[in-house]
Amino acid sequence: VIKLPIYLDHASTTPVDPRVVNRMQECLSLEGNFGNPASRSHEFGWKADEAVEEARTNVAKLVNCDVRELVWTSGATEADNLALKGAARFYKKKGNHIITSKIE
């Protein structure tokens, strides 16, 4: 039995599944899809966009939703802000205050 240490700070970083590492290496190398998926004026951008759309399809299947229901963000802070603003708009009729903690 291998005993691994308990790590409780997954908010800042977390281990990545080896399959994800392998797929990401394809996207980070010169031979891979390292281009900017928003740059649609050249082949590097097209290939990167295809990789992102493939990932979007895979995630949608995994969580059983439509690809149009997924929102990619640049990180945790942007995702938190998006969630809080969405909740605030949804509950606007109930009041004008959001109570939260210092913990992200």
Backbone as JSON Lines, residues from 0, in Angstrom:
{"i":0,"aa":"V","n":[0.84,-1.17,0.0],"ca":[0.0,0.0,0.0],"c":[0.89,1.24,0.0]}
{"i":1,"aa":"I","n":[0.67,2.11,-0.97],"ca":[1.41,3.36,-1.04],"c":[0.64,4.41,-0.26]}
{"i":2,"aa":"K","n":[1.32,5.06,0.66],"ca":[0.69,6.11,1.45],"c":[1.13,7.46,0.9]}
{"i":3,"aa":"L","n":[0.16,8.21,0.4],"ca":[0.44,9.55,-0.1],"c":[0.06,10.57,0.96]}
{"i":4,"aa":"P","n":[0.75,11.7,0.98],"ca":[0.37,12.74,1.94],"c":[-1.0,13.32,1.58]}
{"i":5,"aa":"I","n":[-1.67,13.84,2.57],"ca":[-2.96,14.49,2.34],"c":[-2.7,15.94,1.98]}
{"i":6,"aa":"Y","n":[-3.24,16.37,0.86],"ca":[-3.03,17.73,0.36],"c":[-4.38,18.43,0.34]}
{"i":7,"aa":"L","n":[-4.52,19.52,1.08],"ca":[-5.81,20.19,1.21],"c":[-5.85,21.58,0.6]}
{"i":8,"aa":"D","n":[-4.92,21.91,-0.27],"ca":[-4.88,23.25,-0.88],"c":[-5.17,23.18,-2.37]}
{"i":9,"aa":"H","n":[-6.18,22.44,-2.76],"ca":[-6.5,22.28,-4.18],"c":[-7.04,23.55,-4.82]}
{"i":10,"aa":"A","n":[-7.31,24.57,-4.02],"ca":[-7.77,25.84,-4.59],"c":[-6.66,26.5,-5.4]}
{"i":11,"aa":"S","n":[-5.41,26.28,-5.02],"ca":[-4.32,26.94,-5.73],"c":[-3.71,26.06,-6.81]}
{"i":12,"aa":"T","n":[-3.68,24.76,-6.6],"ca":[-3.15,23.83,-7.6],"c":[-3.61,22.42,-7.25]}
{"i":13,"aa":"T","n":[-3.6,21.57,-8.23],"ca":[-4.03,20.19,-8.0],"c":[-3.3,19.28,-8.98]}
{"i":14,"aa":"P","n":[-3.07,18.02,-8.61],"ca":[-2.42,17.1,-9.55],"c":[-3.31,16.89,-10.79]}
{"i":15,"aa":"V","n":[-2.66,16.65,-11.89],"ca":[-3.39,16.47,-13.15],"c":[-3.3,15.02,-13.58]}
{"i":16,"aa":"D","n":[-4.41,14.48,-14.04],"ca":[-4.45,13.12,-14.54],"c":[-3.44,12.98,-15.68]}
{"i":17,"aa":"P","n":[-2.66,11.9,-15.7],"ca":[-1.65,11.71,-16.76],"c":[-2.22,11.81,-18.17]}
{"i":18,"aa":"R","n":[-3.47,11.4,-18.37],"ca":[-4.07,11.51,-19.71],"c":[-4.23,12.97,-20.12]}
{"i":19,"aa":"V","n":[-4.54,13.82,-19.15],"ca":[-4.67,15.25,-19.43],"c":[-3.3,15.84,-19.75]}
{"i":20,"aa":"V","n":[-2.29,15.43,-19.0],"ca":[-0.92,15.9,-19.25],"c":[-0.51,15.55,-20.68]}
{"i":21,"aa":"N","n":[-0.76,14.32,-21.09],"ca":[-0.4,13.89,-22.45],"c":[-1.11,14.73,-23.5]}
{"i":22,"aa":"R","n":[-2.39,14.98,-23.29],"ca":[-3.16,15.77,-24.26],"c":[-2.68,17.22,-24.29]}
{"i":23,"aa":"M","n":[-2.38,17.77,-23.11],"ca":[-1.9,19.14,-23.04],"c":[-0.53,19.3,-23.7]}
{"i":24,"aa":"Q","n":[0.32,18.28,-23.58],"ca":[1.63,18.35,-24.23],"c":[1.47,18.52,-25.73]}
{"i":25,"aa":"E","n":[0.43,17.9,-26.28],"ca":[0.17,18.05,-27.71],"c":[-0.18,19.5,-28.05]}
{"i":26,"aa":"C","n":[-0.77,20.2,-27.1],"ca":[-1.2,21.58,-27.35],"c":[-0.13,22.6,-27.0]}
{"i":27,"aa":"L","n":[0.95,22.18,-26.39],"ca":[1.98,23.11,-25.95],"c":[3.28,23.0,-26.73]}
{"i":28,"aa":"S","n":[3.35,22.08,-27.67],"ca":[4.59,21.89,-28.41],"c":[4.5,22.52,-29.79]}
{"i":29,"aa":"L","n":[5.65,22.74,-30.39],"ca":[5.71,23.33,-31.72],"c":[5.0,22.45,-32.75]}
{"i":30,"aa":"E","n":[5.04,21.14,-32.53],"ca":[4.39,20.21,-33.46],"c":[2.88,20.12,-33.21]}
{"i":31,"aa":"G","n":[2.42,20.66,-32.11],"ca":[1.02,20.5,-31.72],"c":[0.15,21.7,-32.04]}
{"i":32,"aa":"N","n":[-0.9,21.84,-31.24],"ca":[-1.89,22.9,-31.44],"c":[-1.63,24.06,-30.49]}
{"i":33,"aa":"F","n":[-0.46,24.68,-30.59],"ca":[-0.07,25.71,-29.64],"c":[-0.65,27.08,-29.97]}
{"i":34,"aa":"G","n":[-1.31,27.2,-31.1],"ca":[-1.82,28.5,-31.54],"c":[-2.93,29.05,-30.66]}
{"i":35,"aa":"N","n":[-3.26,30.3,-30.93],"ca":[-4.34,30.97,-30.21],"c":[-5.66,30.6,-30.89]}
{"i":36,"aa":"P","n":[-6.58,29.93,-30.17],"ca":[-7.84,29.52,-30.8],"c":[-8.71,30.7,-31.24]}
{"i":37,"aa":"A","n":[-8.45,31.89,-30.73],"ca":[-9.22,33.06,-31.15],"c":[-8.66,33.66,-32.45]}
{"i":38,"aa":"S","n":[-7.47,33.21,-32.87],"ca":[-6.87,33.7,-34.12],"c":[-7.32,32.79,-35.26]}
{"i":39,"aa":"R","n":[-8.32,33.22,-35.95],"ca":[-8.92,32.37,-36.98],"c":[-8.46,32.73,-38.4]}
{"i":40,"aa":"S","n":[-7.34,33.44,-38.48],"ca":[-6.85,33.85,-39.8],"c":[-5.69,32.99,-40.29]}
{"i":41,"aa":"H","n":[-5.34,31.94,-39.53],"ca":[-4.24,31.07,-39.96],"c":[-4.44,29.66,-39.39]}
{"i":42,"aa":"E","n":[-3.67,28.73,-39.95],"ca":[-3.84,27.31,-39.61],"c":[-3.57,27.01,-38.13]}
{"i":43,"aa":"F","n":[-2.61,27.69,-37.52],"ca":[-2.32,27.44,-36.1],"c":[-3.56,27.74,-35.24]}
{"i":44,"aa":"G","n":[-4.21,28.84,-35.55],"ca":[-5.44,29.19,-34.83],"c":[-6.56,28.22,-35.1]}
{"i":45,"aa":"W","n":[-6.68,27.78,-36.35],"ca":[-7.75,26.83,-36.7],"c":[-7.58,25.53,-35.93]}
{"i":46,"aa":"K","n":[-6.33,25.03,-35.9],"ca":[-6.08,23.76,-35.2],"c":[-6.32,23.91,-33.69]}
{"i":47,"aa":"A","n":[-5.9,25.02,-33.13],"ca":[-6.12,25.25,-31.7],"c":[-7.62,25.36,-31.41]}
{"i":48,"aa":"D","n":[-8.35,26.03,-32.28],"ca":[-9.8,26.15,-32.1],"c":[-10.47,24.78,-32.18]}
{"i":49,"aa":"E","n":[-10.0,23.93,-33.09],"ca":[-10.54,22.56,-33.18],"c":[-10.3,21.8,-31.88]}
{"i":50,"aa":"A","n":[-9.12,21.97,-31.29],"ca":[-8.8,21.29,-30.03],"c":[-9.7,21.78,-28.9]}
{"i":51,"aa":"V","n":[-9.95,23.08,-28.86],"ca":[-10.84,23.64,-27.82],"c":[-12.26,23.11,-28.01]}
{"i":52,"aa":"E","n":[-12.73,23.09,-29.24],"ca":[-14.09,22.61,-29.49],"c":[-14.22,21.11,-29.19]}
{"i":53,"aa":"E","n":[-13.16,20.35,-29.46],"ca":[-13.17,18.93,-29.1],"c":[-13.26,18.78,-27.58]}
{"i":54,"aa":"A","n":[-12.49,19.59,-26.86],"ca":[-12.54,19.56,-25.4],"c":[-13.93,19.95,-24.9]}
{"i":55,"aa":"R","n":[-14.52,20.98,-25.5],"ca":[-15.86,21.42,-25.12],"c":[-16.87,20.28,-25.31]}
{"i":56,"aa":"T","n":[-16.79,19.58,-26.43],"ca":[-17.69,18.45,-26.69],"c":[-17.49,17.35,-25.66]}
{"i":57,"aa":"N","n":[-16.24,17.04,-25.36],"ca":[-15.95,15.99,-24.37],"c":[-16.48,16.35,-22.99]}
{"i":58,"aa":"V","n":[-16.29,17.59,-22.56],"ca":[-16.77,18.02,-21.25],"c":[-18.3,18.0,-21.22]}
{"i":59,"aa":"A","n":[-18.94,18.45,-22.29],"ca":[-20.4,18.45,-22.35],"c":[-20.95,17.03,-22.22]}
{"i":60,"aa":"K","n":[-20.32,16.09,-22.89],"ca":[-20.75,14.69,-22.76],"c":[-20.54,14.19,-21.34]}
{"i":61,"aa":"L","n":[-19.42,14.55,-20.74],"ca":[-19.09,14.1,-19.39],"c":[-20.11,14.59,-18.36]}
{"i":62,"aa":"V","n":[-20.55,15.84,-18.49],"ca":[-21.5,16.4,-17.52],"c":[-22.93,16.41,-18.03]}
{"i":63,"aa":"N","n":[-23.14,15.76,-19.19],"ca":[-24.48,15.59,-19.76],"c":[-25.19,16.92,-19.98]}
{"i":64,"aa":"C","n":[-24.55,17.8,-20.75],"ca":[-25.18,19.07,-21.09],"c":[-24.9,19.4,-22.55]}
{"i":65,"aa":"D","n":[-25.53,20.44,-23.02],"ca":[-25.3,20.93,-24.37],"c":[-24.02,21.78,-24.36]}
{"i":66,"aa":"V","n":[-23.25,21.74,-25.42],"ca":[-22.01,22.5,-25.48],"c":[-22.25,23.99,-25.29]}
{"i":67,"aa":"R","n":[-23.44,24.47,-25.65],"ca":[-23.75,25.9,-25.5],"c":[-24.0,26.3,-24.05]}
{"i":68,"aa":"E","n":[-24.12,25.31,-23.18],"ca":[-24.32,25.59,-21.75],"c":[-23.0,25.74,-20.99]}
{"i":69,"aa":"L","n":[-21.9,25.44,-21.64],"ca":[-20.58,25.53,-21.0],"c":[-20.0,26.93,-21.19]}
{"i":70,"aa":"V","n":[-19.39,27.44,-20.15],"ca":[-18.71,28.73,-20.21],"c":[-17.27,28.52,-19.78]}
{"i":71,"aa":"W","n":[-16.32,28.83,-20.66],"ca":[-14.91,28.75,-20.3],"c":[-14.52,30.09,-19.7]}
{"i":72,"aa":"T","n":[-13.77,30.06,-18.61],"ca":[-13.23,31.29,-18.03],"c":[-11.71,31.17,-17.97]}
{"i":73,"aa":"S","n":[-11.06,32.29,-17.73],"ca":[-9.59,32.29,-17.7],"c":[-9.04,31.81,-16.37]}
{"i":74,"aa":"G","n":[-9.88,31.67,-15.37],"ca":[-9.4,31.21,-14.07],"c":[-10.46,31.32,-12.99]}
{"i":75,"aa":"A","n":[-10.04,31.03,-11.77],"ca":[-10.96,30.95,-10.64],"c":[-11.63,32.28,-10.32]}
{"i":76,"aa":"T","n":[-10.87,33.36,-10.32],"ca":[-11.45,34.66,-9.96],"c":[-12.52,35.07,-10.96]}
{"i":77,"aa":"E","n":[-12.26,34.9,-12.24],"ca":[-13.26,35.23,-13.25],"c":[-14.49,34.34,-13.09]}
{"i":78,"aa":"A","n":[-14.29,33.06,-12.82],"ca":[-15.41,32.14,-12.64],"c":[-16.23,32.52,-11.41]}
{"i":79,"aa":"D","n":[-15.56,32.87,-10.31],"ca":[-16.27,33.29,-9.1],"c":[-17.09,34.55,-9.36]}
{"i":80,"aa":"N","n":[-16.49,35.53,-10.03],"ca":[-17.21,36.76,-10.35],"c":[-18.42,36.5,-11.23]}
{"i":81,"aa":"L","n":[-18.26,35.65,-12.21],"ca":[-19.37,35.31,-13.1],"c":[-20.5,34.65,-12.32]}
{"i":82,"aa":"A","n":[-20.16,33.73,-11.43],"ca":[-21.18,33.04,-10.63],"c":[-21.89,34.02,-9.69]}
{"i":83,"aa":"L","n":[-21.13,34.88,-9.02],"ca":[-21.74,35.84,-8.1],"c":[-22.63,36.84,-8.83]}
{"i":84,"aa":"K","n":[-22.17,37.34,-9.96],"ca":[-22.99,38.29,-10.72],"c":[-24.25,37.62,-11.26]}
{"i":85,"aa":"G","n":[-24.13,36.37,-11.69],"ca":[-25.3,35.64,-12.16],"c":[-26.31,35.43,-11.04]}
{"i":86,"aa":"A","n":[-25.83,35.05,-9.86],"ca":[-26.72,34.86,-8.7],"c":[-27.35,36.19,-8.3]}
{"i":87,"aa":"A","n":[-26.57,37.27,-8.32],"ca":[-27.1,38.58,-7.95],"c":[-28.22,39.01,-8.89]}
{"i":88,"aa":"R","n":[-28.03,38.81,-10.17],"ca":[-29.08,39.17,-11.14],"c":[-30.31,38.3,-10.97]}
{"i":89,"aa":"F","n":[-30.09,37.02,-10.72],"ca":[-31.21,36.09,-10.55],"c":[-32.06,36.46,-9.34]}
{"i":90,"aa":"Y","n":[-31.39,36.83,-8.25],"ca":[-32.1,37.13,-7.0],"c":[-32.32,38.63,-6.78]}
{"i":91,"aa":"K","n":[-32.16,39.45,-7.79],"ca":[-32.27,40.91,-7.68],"c":[-33.58,41.34,-7.01]}
{"i":92,"aa":"K","n":[-34.66,40.67,-7.3],"ca":[-35.96,41.05,-6.73],"c":[-36.03,40.82,-5.23]}
{"i":93,"aa":"K","n":[-35.13,40.01,-4.7],"ca":[-35.15,39.7,-3.27],"c":[-34.32,40.68,-2.45]}
{"i":94,"aa":"G","n":[-33.52,41.52,-3.08],"ca":[-32.72,42.48,-2.33],"c":[-31.49,42.92,-3.09]}
{"i":95,"aa":"N","n":[-30.75,43.85,-2.48],"ca":[-29.59,44.45,-3.15],"c":[-28.26,44.1,-2.51]}
{"i":96,"aa":"H","n":[-28.21,43.08,-1.68],"ca":[-26.98,42.76,-0.97],"c":[-26.54,41.32,-1.24]}
{"i":97,"aa":"I","n":[-25.24,41.16,-1.35],"ca":[-24.64,39.83,-1.42],"c":[-23.71,39.71,-0.23]}
{"i":98,"aa":"I","n":[-23.86,38.66,0.52],"ca":[-22.97,38.41,1.65],"c":[-22.06,37.25,1.27]}
{"i":99,"aa":"T","n":[-20.77,37.47,1.4],"ca":[-19.79,36.45,1.05],"c":[-18.67,36.47,2.08]}
{"i":100,"aa":"S","n":[-17.69,35.61,1.9],"ca":[-16.56,35.56,2.83],"c":[-15.29,36.0,2.12]}
{"i":101,"aa":"K","n":[-14.22,36.12,2.86],"ca":[-12.93,36.48,2.28],"c":[-12.32,35.32,1.5]}
{"i":102,"aa":"I","n":[-12.81,34.12,1.76],"ca":[-12.29,32.94,1.09],"c":[-12.88,32.85,-0.3]}
{"i":103,"aa":"E","n":[-12.02,32.72,-1.29],"ca":[-12.5,32.64,-2.67],"c":[-13.16,31.32,-2.9]}
